Amino acid sequence: MRARPYVGITGPVTKEEVNNIITEFTSAGYNLQSQHVPMLGFLVSYKTLNGQQTNNRRYPQVKDLRKLIEEAQGKVFPMIHYNSREMSTLGYQLDLIFDELYDDKLCRAVQLNIVWPEIVQLAHSKSVMPELQIVFQASHHVIDGINHKDLVKRIISYGPLIDYVLIDPSGGKGKKFNIEDSLAIYQDIRERCPNLTVGFAGGFNGSNVKNVCKELVERIGDDHFCIDAEGGLRDKITNEYGDDILNLDKVKKYVKEASLILK
């Protein structure tokens, strides 16, 4: 059985942002019973997990993570978006992140913003947290320089260890969505990995999400896919990556426009 598709927003860092986003999801008709569930992505890195400072404004302090997720409990699908270069201890890192969140049923989903995480590490996490849903991020680091057949072959090697694949060549940087390239990858994944739920990300905002999703539905033939937005919903302070703040008006428009296609 495929995991449920979601409409996501990644990057809230305060209770106020969490509640404001939930309000917009609710106003647009999204809830945990809708066909597309509302997803909130909370960014964590190896650096923030270990208490180090980051200038990236999209990352909450780890000590605040539980309170933010508690604020969202029962209203949205919460997901940790995790990145790390310490590949050989990834399973242990996820143990630390989900120590209480998993057992208390506050959060049981993670997107791994990691290039080809080791199978043995994911197997460890699934063994200790069997209900943990894992999203494999097919970022530009994963996609570039590999043909689609080989890409899908490597994804297949994860077997039931992953539940979603997010086609995300932008990686939160708000780059324009390339529908042709993303659809080509999608079709290969769907043909060979029918049990995976596939999603799209890359520059989604209120101005483009309706038209892109409409075209995706028409060309795919159904709407069983996810979308996620991050950089396109923020206002830059400087051109430094992550030096930006969430814009609630952009959130509102994105959610409203998405709901016209993805119910």
Residue pairs with C-beta under 8 A, 6 or more apart in sequence:
1 195
2 194
2 195
2 196
2 197
2 224
3 133
3 163
3 164
3 196
3 197
4 36
4 37
4 77
4 197
5 35
5 36
5 37
5 197
5 199
5 223
5 224
5 225
5 226
5 262
6 36
6 37
6 38
6 39
6 77
6 199
6 226
6 227
6 228
7 25
7 30
7 36
7 37
7 38
7 39
7 226
7 227
7 228
7 255
7 258
7 259
7 262
8 38
8 39
8 40
8 41
8 79
8 199
8 226
8 227
8 228
8 229
9 21
9 38
9 39
9 40
9 41
9 228
9 229
9 230
9 233
9 251
9 254
9 255
10 40
10 41
10 42
10 43
10 58
10 81
10 172
10 228
10 229
10 230
11 41
11 43
11 58
11 172
11 230
11 233
11 234
11 246
12 18
12 21
12 40
12 42
12 60
12 68
12 246
13 57
13 58
13 59
13 60
13 64
13 68
13 246
14 60
14 68
15 67
15 68
15 71
17 246
18 40
18 68
18 71
18 72
19 71
20 248
20 251
21 40
21 76
21 251
21 255
22 38
22 40
22 72
22 75
22 76
24 248
24 251
24 252
24 255
24 256
25 31
25 38
25 75
25 76
25 255
26 75
27 252
27 255
27 256
28 255
28 256
28 258
28 259
29 259
29 263
30 36
30 37
30 38
30 255
30 259
31 37
31 38
31 75
32 38
32 74
32 75
32 76
32 77
34 263
35 223
35 262
35 263
36 223
36 226
36 262
36 263
37 76
37 77
38 75
38 76
38 77
39 76
39 77
39 78
39 79
39 226
39 228
40 72
40 76
40 77
40 78
40 79
41 79
41 80
41 81
41 111
41 228
41 230
42 60
42 65
42 68
42 69
42 78
42 79
42 80
42 81
43 56
43 58
43 59
43 60
43 81
43 83
44 59
44 62
44 65
44 80
44 81
44 82
44 83
44 97
45 54
45 59
45 82
45 83
45 84
46 83
46 84
46 85
46 86
46 93
47 54
48 54
48 59
48 60
48 61
48 62
49 62
49 84
49 93
49 96
49 97
51 62
54 242
55 240
55 242
55 243
56 241
56 242
56 243
57 237
57 242
57 243
57 244
57 245
58 172
58 230
58 234
58 242
58 244
59 242
60 68
65 80
65 101
66 100
66 101
66 106
69 78
69 101
69 106
69 107
70 106
72 78
73 106
77 109
78 106
78 107
78 109
79 107
79 109
79 110
79 111
79 135
80 97
80 98
80 101
80 107
80 109
80 110
80 111
81 110
81 111
81 113
82 93
82 94
82 97
82 110
82 111
82 112
82 113
82 114
83 112
83 113
83 114
84 90
84 93
84 114
86 93
87 114
87 117
87 118
87 121
88 118
88 121
89 121
90 112
90 114
90 117
90 118
90 121
90 122
90 125
91 120
91 121
91 122
91 124
91 125
94 110
94 125
94 129
94 132
95 125
95 128
97 110
98 107
98 108
98 110
98 129
98 132
100 106
101 107
101 108
102 108
102 129
102 131
102 132
108 129
108 131
108 132
108 133
109 132
109 133
109 134
109 135
110 132
110 133
110 134
110 135
111 134
111 135
111 137
111 164
111 166
112 134
112 135
112 136
112 137
113 137
113 139
113 171
114 137
115 139
115 141
115 142
116 142
116 154
117 136
119 157
119 158
119 161
122 134
122 158
122 161
122 162
123 161
125 132
125 134
126 132
126 134
126 160
126 161
133 163
133 164
134 161
134 162
134 163
134 164
135 162
135 163
135 164
135 165
135 166
135 199
136 155
136 158
136 162
136 164
136 165
136 166
137 166
137 168
137 171
138 151
138 155
138 165
138 166
138 167
138 168
138 169
138 185
139 168
139 169
139 171
140 169
140 170
140 171
141 171
142 151
143 151
143 167
143 169
143 181
143 185
146 154
148 184
148 185
148 188
149 188
151 185
151 188
152 185
152 188
152 189
152 192
152 193
155 162
155 165
155 189
155 193
155 196
156 192
156 193
160 195
162 196
163 196
163 197
164 196
164 197
164 198
164 199
164 226
165 189
165 193
165 196
165 197
165 198
165 199
166 198
166 199
166 200
166 201
166 226
166 228
167 182
167 185
167 186
167 198
167 199
167 200
167 201
167 202
168 199
168 200
168 201
168 202
168 228
169 175
169 178
169 181
169 182
169 202
170 177
170 201
170 202
170 203
170 231
172 201
172 230
172 231
173 231
173 241
174 203
174 205
174 230
174 231
174 232
174 234
175 202
175 203
175 231
176 202
176 203
177 200
177 202
177 203
177 204
177 208
177 212
178 202
179 212
179 215
179 216
182 200
182 202
183 216
183 219
183 220
186 198
186 200
186 220
186 225
189 196
189 198
190 196
190 198
197 224
197 225
197 226
198 225
198 226
199 225
199 226
199 227
199 228
200 212
200 216
200 225
200 226
200 227
200 228
201 227
201 228
201 229
201 230
203 231
203 232
204 212
204 227
204 228
204 229
204 232
204 254
204 258
205 229
205 232
205 233
205 250
205 253
205 254
206 250
206 252
206 253
206 254
206 256
206 257
207 253
207 257
209 227
209 229
209 254
209 257
209 258
209 261
210 257
210 258
210 260
210 261
213 223
213 227
213 258
213 261
213 262
214 261
216 223
216 225
217 223
217 261
223 261
223 262
223 263
227 258
227 262
229 254
231 244
232 250
232 254
233 246
233 247
233 250
233 251
233 254
234 244
234 245
234 246
234 247
234 250
235 244
235 245
235 247
235 250
236 243
236 244
237 243
237 244
237 245
